[in-house]
Amino acid sequence: MSPENPYITGNPVGKSTAFIGRTDILQAVLHVLRHPQDNAIILYGQRRIGKTSILQALEVDLLKEKHYCPVAFNLIDKAQASLDQVLQRLARQISQVLSIAPPHFEHEPKATFHEWLSQVLNQPSKQILVLLFDEFDVLDEQKT
């Protein structure tokens, strides 16, 4: 009799006890975060292999570390949105997590977001902002 496969298809399990394994991936991400010269990681692979679960588990682990401030942002419903709309939603999400005021997007949303994020990142803080984008590939889809 072969052992039962612990990996299931269905909803993401990264924030539950059903999430097992993948410690190698989580450790690799944490290693990169501890080295500021490496500032971006992309987890890619076929659909339904657990990328969202890994991002959820990473968010949980980063919150335990206390000096990271993870901001989860799912892009799945943003494929038809303009870049300006996505930046506004992202700013609101970051603001909510950090408990700060979002920027006022009256003119030039890209420039406003860039200036606001620069100010956020330059604030003296003991926490490091980590943006966790899920479904990043939808931004590459053609708008119909």
Secondary structure by P-SEA (a helix, b strand, c coil): cccccccccccccccccccccaaaaaaaaaaaaaccccccccccccccccaaaaaaaaaaaaaaaccbbbbbbbccccccccaaaaaaaaaaaaaaaacccccccccaaaaaaaaaaaaaaaccccbbbbbbbccccccccccc
